Amino acid sequence: MRRADLTISLITDEVSPSLDEALAFASAEGIGTVDLRVIDGRNVLALTRGELVGAAQRVQAAGVSVSCICTPLLKWSPPSKVARAKGDQFGFELGERAPREVYAEAFEAAQVFGARNLRIFSYLAYDGYRTQDLREPIDALLLLAEKFDMKVHVENEGVCNIAGFAELEALVTAYRHPRLRALPDIANAYRSGVPPVAADLARLLPFTDILHLKDYSNAAQRCVALGKGDIPIATLLSETLPTHAAPVTLTVETHAPSDPVVTTRRSVHELRRMIDRLGLS
């Protein structure tokens, strides 16, 4: 891997619910690409077409591009299944809408921003989950990915069926589809009770374009700036990325309930130090 193969991004609402404030932060920190989830306090999928176009114009004016729309797709229960927990929907409710209607809206929103990637989940966790349970929704999403020339990235999340790296690997290796990608979140895997080792991440990297990075302090029982918690992110990156051949986007997702600007800035600076220590040319 070369240094140029690594891109730093951030989810804007981790800095501020205000899109303009988050874009100003990104520009000040030399970050040229961002991910969108909440815009001015509202989920991207709650915005009208006109609001999306207006937001896209503000992003363009700031000289920033959008890499990924971090959607809540499949962060709900399928028919006849009862979820063990709901998790954070970031202002989104499926309600009575048909899932396929929302799938299309998500791709259309991404198209407005020029984003080529959509983050999705794996249904809220329920008893008896099997990888095959995701076949119908993922097949539908992949048809749209082909139509819009995009990729869908499945993130592991503690409240969802795919909580750790093993389940994520099972899904992407079952499909081996170029438009279905893994989106490993190291901290989410740690907090799910099955901490990944470097070999787990190395097996996922061939199916991965994006990594989500945050740190967690067991003593404080909360997320903290990168390098200030108990998750060995630097070690995992140093033992896997240098020998990986393809580009990867490293997305900062601080989850800091207080001082989000300060925590995200410290995380970005620490991530750059981690990258520098990889010794890439």
C-alpha positions in Angstrom: 0.0 0.0 0.0 1.0 3.6 -0.7 0.3 6.6 1.5 -1.8 8.0 -1.4 -4.1 4.9 -1.1 -5.4 6.1 2.3 -8.1 8.8 2.5 -9.4 10.3 5.7 -13.1 11.1 5.9 -15.5 12.0 8.6 -19.2 11.8 9.2 -20.3 15.4 9.3 -22.8 15.2 12.2 -20.1 13.8 14.4 -18.8 17.3 14.4 -22.1 19.3 14.4 -25.7 18.8 13.3 -25.1 21.9 11.2 -23.8 21.0 7.8 -22.1 24.3 7.3 -20.2 24.0 10.6 -19.1 20.5 9.7 -18.0 21.5 6.3 -16.0 24.4 7.7 -14.3 22.0 10.1 -13.5 19.6 7.3 -11.9 22.3 5.3 -9.9 23.7 8.2 -8.6 20.2 8.9 -7.7 19.6 5.3 -10.3 16.8 4.8 -11.5 16.8 1.2 -14.2 14.2 1.4 -17.0 13.6 4.0 -19.8 11.1 4.7 -23.4 12.3 5.3 -25.9 10.9 7.7 -27.7 13.9 9.3 -28.0 17.3 7.7 -29.0 20.3 9.9 -30.4 17.9 12.5 -32.4 15.7 10.0 -31.6 12.4 8.5 -30.6 12.5 4.9 -33.6 10.2 4.0 -36.0 12.7 5.6 -35.1 15.6 3.3 -37.0 16.6 0.2 -35.4 16.6 -3.2 -35.1 20.4 -3.1 -33.4 20.2 0.3 -31.0 17.6 -0.9 -30.1 19.7 -3.9 -29.6 22.8 -1.7 -27.3 20.8 0.7 -25.4 19.4 -2.3 -24.7 23.0 -3.5 -23.4 23.9 -0.1 -21.1 20.9 -0.1 -19.8 21.9 -3.5 -19.3 25.5 -2.5 -17.2 24.3 0.4 -14.9 22.5 -2.0 -15.6 19.1 -0.4 -16.9 15.9 -2.0 -19.3 13.3 -0.5 -18.0 9.7 -0.4 -20.7 7.8 1.3 -24.3 8.3 2.5 -24.5 6.6 5.9 -28.1 5.4 5.6 -30.2 3.5 8.2 -31.2 1.0 5.6 -32.0 -2.4 7.1 -31.7 -1.0 10.6 -35.2 -2.3 11.3 -36.9 -5.6 11.8 -38.0 -7.8 8.9 -41.6 -9.1 8.8 -42.5 -11.6 11.5 -39.2 -11.0 13.5 -38.9 -9.3 16.9 -35.8 -7.3 17.5 -33.9 -7.6 20.8 -33.1 -3.9 20.7 -33.7 -0.9 18.5 -30.5 1.1 18.5 -30.0 4.7 17.2 -31.9 5.5 14.0 -30.5 9.0 13.8 -33.9 10.6 13.1 -35.2 8.0 10.7 -38.4 5.9 10.9 -39.5 3.4 8.3 -43.1 3.7 9.4 -45.6 2.2 6.9 -43.4 2.8 3.9 -42.3 -0.2 1.8 -38.6 -0.9 2.2 -38.0 -0.9 -1.6 -39.4 2.6 -1.8 -36.8 3.8 0.8 -34.0 1.9 -1.0 -34.7 3.8 -4.2 -34.9 7.1 -2.2 -31.5 6.4 -0.7 -29.8 5.8 -4.0 -31.4 8.9 -5.5 -30.2 11.0 -2.5 -26.6 9.7 -3.0 -26.9 10.6 -6.7 -27.7 14.2 -5.8 -24.5 14.5 -3.8 -22.4 12.6 -6.3 -21.7 9.9 -3.7 -20.8 6.4 -5.0 -21.4 4.5 -1.7 -24.3 3.7 0.6 -23.8 2.3 4.2 -26.4 -0.3 5.2 -27.0 -2.7 8.1 -28.2 -6.3 8.6 -31.6 -6.0 10.3 -32.0 -5.4 14.0 -30.8 -8.6 15.8 -33.3 -11.3 16.4 -33.2 -15.0 17.4 -32.5 -17.5 14.7 -30.8 -15.2 12.3 -29.1 -16.8 9.2 -27.0 -15.1 6.5 -29.7 -16.2 4.0 -32.2 -13.9 5.7 -30.5 -11.0 4.0 -30.8 -12.4 0.5 -34.0 -10.7 -0.5 -33.1 -7.1 0.6 -29.5 -7.3 -0.5 -30.5 -8.7 -3.9 -32.9 -5.7 -4.3 -30.2 -3.2 -3.2 -27.6 -4.7 -5.6 -30.0 -4.2 -8.5 -30.2 -0.6 -7.6 -26.5 -0.4 -7.1 -26.1 -1.7 -10.7 -28.6 0.9 -12.0 -27.0 3.8 -10.2 -23.4 2.5 -10.5 -22.8 2.5 -6.8 -21.7 0.2 -4.0 -23.5 -0.9 -0.8 -21.4 -1.4 2.3 -22.6 -3.5 5.3 -21.5 -2.2 8.6 -21.2 -4.4 11.7 -23.3 -2.9 14.6 -24.0 -4.3 18.0 -27.8 -4.1 17.8 -27.9 -5.8 14.4 -27.5 -9.4 13.3 -24.0 -8.7 12.0 -22.3 -7.4 15.1 -18.8 -8.7 14.6 -16.3 -9.5 11.9 -17.1 -13.2 11.6 -20.7 -12.5 10.6 -19.6 -9.8 8.2 -17.1 -12.1 6.6 -19.8 -14.8 6.2 -22.0 -12.4 4.3 -19.5 -10.9 1.9 -17.9 -14.2 1.1 -21.3 -15.8 0.5 -22.0 -13.1 -2.2 -18.5 -12.2 -3.5 -20.3 -9.4 -5.5 -18.2 -6.4 -6.5 -20.9 -4.0 -5.4 -21.4 -5.6 -2.0 -18.7 -4.5 0.4 -17.9 -5.0 4.1 -17.7 -1.9 6.2 -15.8 -3.0 9.3 -16.2 -0.9 12.5 -13.4 -2.1 14.8 -15.0 -0.5 18.0 -18.4 -1.9 17.3 -16.8 -5.4 17.0 -15.0 -4.9 20.3 -18.1 -3.8 22.1 -20.1 -6.7 20.7 -17.9 -9.0 22.8 -15.7 -10.6 20.1 -12.7 -8.4 19.8 -11.2 -8.8 16.3 -7.5 -9.6 15.9 -5.4 -8.5 12.9 -6.0 -11.8 11.0 -9.8 -11.1 11.2 -9.4 -7.6 9.7 -6.9 -8.9 7.1 -9.5 -11.4 5.8 -12.1 -8.6 5.4 -9.8 -6.1 3.7 -10.1 -7.6 0.2 -13.9 -7.0 0.5 -13.4 -3.5 2.1 -13.2 0.0 0.8 -14.2 1.9 4.0 -13.2 1.5 7.7 -15.0 3.3 10.5 -12.8 4.3 13.4 -13.6 5.4 16.9 -12.2 4.5 20.3 -13.8 3.5 23.6 -12.7 3.8 27.2 -13.8 0.9 29.4 -13.1 3.0 32.5 -15.2 6.0 31.4 -17.8 3.8 29.7 -18.0 6.1 26.6 -16.3 6.8 23.3 -13.3 8.9 23.4 -10.8 10.4 21.0 -8.7 8.0 19.0 -5.7 6.8 21.0 -7.3 7.7 24.3 -9.3 4.5 24.8 -8.7 0.7 25.1 -9.1 -0.4 21.5 -5.8 -1.2 19.8 -6.6 0.6 16.5 -3.0 1.6 15.8 -1.9 -2.0 16.2 -4.6 -3.4 14.0 -3.9 -0.9 11.2 -0.1 -1.4 11.4 -0.5 -5.2 11.1 -2.8 -5.1 8.1 -2.7 -2.0 6.0 0.9 -1.9 4.8 0.5 -5.2 3.0 -2.9 -4.5 1.6 -2.9 -3.5 -2.1 -6.1 -1.5 -2.6 -7.2 2.0 -1.5 -9.1 2.4 1.8 -11.0 5.3 3.2 -10.6 5.7 7.0 -13.7 7.4 8.3 -13.7 9.1 11.7 -16.9 8.4 13.6 -16.2 9.7 17.1 -19.6 9.2 18.9 -18.6 11.9 21.4 -21.7 13.1 23.3 -19.8 16.2 24.6 -17.1 18.3 22.9 -17.6 16.6 19.5 -15.5 19.2 17.7 -12.6 18.8 20.0 -12.8 15.1 20.1 -13.1 14.8 16.4 -10.2 17.1 15.8 -8.0 15.1 18.2 -9.1 11.9 16.5 -8.2 13.3 13.0 -4.8 14.3 14.3 -4.2 11.0 15.9 -5.3 9.1 12.9 -2.8 11.1 10.8 -0.1 10.1 13.3 -1.1 6.5 13.0 -0.9 6.7 9.3 2.6 8.3 9.5 3.8 5.5 11.7 2.8 3.0 9.0 5.9 4.1 7.1 4.2 4.1 3.7 5.9 5.6 0.7 
